Amino acid sequence: MTVIRLIAWREYMDNVRTRGFWIGILLIPVMLIGMYLVQSSLARTSPIRYYMLIDQSGDYRGAVDSAIELEYQRQVLQAFVNYLLDNRKERDLELTAVNATNAADQLVEDVGASDAAALSEWIDSGGLDFALTLTAPYLREDAPPFVSPRRSFIEAPLPDEVDTSAPPGRIVEQLRPYLRGDQDVTVNGVSGELFALILIPENVNQHILRPGVMPAEPGNRYAGVQYWGRNQADPRLSNAVERSINASIRNDEFARNGVSTTLINTIQRTRLPVAKLDPLANEGEEAVSMADTFRQYAPMMFVYFMFIALMQSVQYLLTNTIEEKSNRILEVLLASVTPNELLMGKMLGIGLGSLTTLAAWLLTLFLFLTLYDSAETNTLADIIGITLSSGLVPWFLFYCLAGYALYAGIFLAIGSLCNTLKEAQGLMVPVIVAMIIPITVTPFVVMDPNGSAFRAMSWFPLFTPYLMMNRAASNPPLIDVVGTTLVLVASIALVLWLSGRVFRQGLLRTGQPPRTLELLRMLTSRS
Amino acid sequence: MLEPVLTLENVSKTYGEFTAVDKINLQIPRGSVYGFLGPNGAGKTTTLRMILDIIRPTSGRIAILGKPSALHVRQRIGYLPEEKGLYKKMRVNGLIAYFARLKGLDKKAAARRADQLLSSYGLSDFSSARVEALSKGMSQKVQVLAAVAHDPELVILDEPFSGLDPVNQQVLESLIRNLSANNQTVIFSTHIMEHAERLCDQILLITNGKKIFDGTVAEARELIPRRVMLETASDVSGLQQLDSVARVSAAEDEAGVDPRWWVEITGNAHPQDILKYCFDTDIALNRFEYAEPSLHDVFVDLVGASAGEHRFR
């Protein structure tokens, strides 16, 4: 036992001394957090887009203006919901539309349920001013004042030389330096690039398409509203324009056909909610909240975490053994320790290294969530809280350890047979595939945790840790739990025993890795 | 004879058709320095590995320090394998202490022993250097020290001299002598006869897996006849008549001004007899040379042609 402890400790210290270990511990969390911060800040500071609008038909300026206003109100609403999430008195993911009791929560839930409906409600009821009054009592005392997001789309004035009554082709020609980005537009003293030109030709209404009627000029690529812009990757403006112009045309059509547009609007906002209910919950708590959804997906988080943890440790185990083998250290060790002691020592030491890495990651995550206070991190913290309180942690620990023992045994045996990583690749492939299959099915297992295919797969020991972890939240049949555990434990014992033999013979091997037959002989021979 | 530390009885190792070691019998007395001599691929390393129970013999019996397997007494054995390697990232003193601890020394004793060994063998300056910073010869010395750090009763060194410069070979020789003086048994393998000649009480000569001799160096020397070399233009055929002469042959490979001759002398005869006869019969000598046969001569004589055919496994 002392010898195993010595080996394990040396392996651990050796691991800790490598640059890779610290890169793993420091760089990965830094990168992930950095990515997260960059992403969220990018989302928050979307650039200002300047556009020009020329409406020769005179029919659609109003529609475009209101579309842009609507788009802005959508942003304000979204920002306001985030503001509420950050600053309301109580945060509770157990909330549902049914049990939301105050105006702030109600608004958040409404937006969650249907943003289109919530947006028109928002505009009808008076927008931000009304919302601020309504929710003020439910905000924290120290909440900062709400700052509206800046407008993303601003109309730029036309240059004086442009004659708005000229043919569209001529107008485009005159504006081309702006459209190309060679010349900037200036709005209220701030200059910027022209994002788009919306050009509505005089005869645009001839090109309205109706079902069953031939287009007026088939094949004319300039027919209809012209949207000129270099950046077509941001579709918000073109979509808003298209939606609002079409809404306006349809309103005209309704009017022409004697249908009330108010009636249509009312009808369009009519909806029937679908209540998601959980039959296993107590009476009165059946409504499915965000928390319930997270709880169902919690095993997935554990499975992915387990995968990352196992992948990194067994890889290290493999490269470490190969390195030791090619360094010719093993023979000295074998005069001092038995192959099994070496195997156990390595498994322990490297397992400990992986635990350290994981612990460091968790600590970083914890510090990040504690120190960086925002709606997103708070939500993340809540999700993690729910995951941890779901009673799955003991399962996770068990399957993680079992998975490690099983895979580590296999990878150590492979390492002992190969002198280079390249040689090991061939032997590794089947094991890696076995490791990846349960990961690829993870999302499907969540949807059908006790489906017969997944039940059957759970009995294959290499899959067991992942699949049973994945199914742990959905009350798998007792026979599955007990049976697969027994098979798993027996397999671990067998794998470690066999690895011990391969390890013993593989350690002193030089040259090519063995062929299948030779490998079989190693497993069965007495010496 | 003292109680043997190691006994091999009919020990063989075969790999499929190939016989690496063929029915070796051996007894090694306590406190002796024992040399395993043989050409490359003779089976020295395989035999040593079997002694250490790193590989199991195909047949035969081994008793080491009174036990059937080295694993039972591994704390009393020190081993330096032929393929030398160390943990590159470890510090020299830490590494020696680590191996000592694997052999059962406690933390403090191991550290103390490492420092003591390093200073005895002139390596104190490198005590806290990383192994990767050492030269090949130096790291080999460190590995030898790691093998003996726990003061084992039996030290097994496989090709300990290979790769060392003459100065370090001297250091290693004195280390082996120190061990022997301390009543520790040393077994080492080599194909450089001079080391064996200087150090060994007893030797084992093997080739192609077979033992061809074991015994003291003096006994080995007696295996081949003593001889005198003469260089003369005179007729030497008369020498053949002497009782003290076994055989006279032309030394074709030895070039001189005049022809050279090997005169093999019988068991108890004295070279003086030959010289006297030459004076008496007016044989004009340009050269008269007598030397005890070296282990090298014995080796070449016994291993002969097969030494040239390197067999690779």
Boltz contact constraints between the chains, C-beta under 6 A:
constraints:
  - contact:
      token1: [A, 6]
      token2: [B, 101]
      max_distance: 6.0
  - contact:
      token1: [A, 6]
      token2: [B, 102]
      max_distance: 6.0
  - contact:
      token1: [A, 14]
      token2: [B, 89]
      max_distance: 6.0
  - contact:
      token1: [A, 17]
      token2: [B, 89]
      max_distance: 6.0
  - contact:
      token1: [A, 327]
      token2: [B, 85]
      max_distance: 6.0
  - contact:
      token1: [A, 328]
      token2: [B, 83]
      max_distance: 6.0
  - contact:
      token1: [A, 328]
      token2: [B, 85]
      max_distance: 6.0
  - contact:
      token1: [A, 329]
      token2: [B, 85]
      max_distance: 6.0
  - contact:
      token1: [A, 331]
      token2: [B, 81]
      max_distance: 6.0
  - contact:
      token1: [A, 332]
      token2: [B, 81]
      max_distance: 6.0
  - contact:
      token1: [A, 334]
      token2: [B, 54]
      max_distance: 6.0
  - contact:
      token1: [A, 335]
      token2: [B, 52]
      max_distance: 6.0
  - contact:
      token1: [A, 335]
      token2: [B, 79]
      max_distance: 6.0
  - contact:
      token1: [A, 336]
      token2: [B, 74]
      max_distance: 6.0
  - contact:
      token1: [A, 336]
      token2: [B, 102]
      max_distance: 6.0
  - contact:
      token1: [A, 336]
      token2: [B, 103]
      max_distance: 6.0
  - contact:
      token1: [A, 527]
      token2: [B, 56]
      max_distance: 6.0
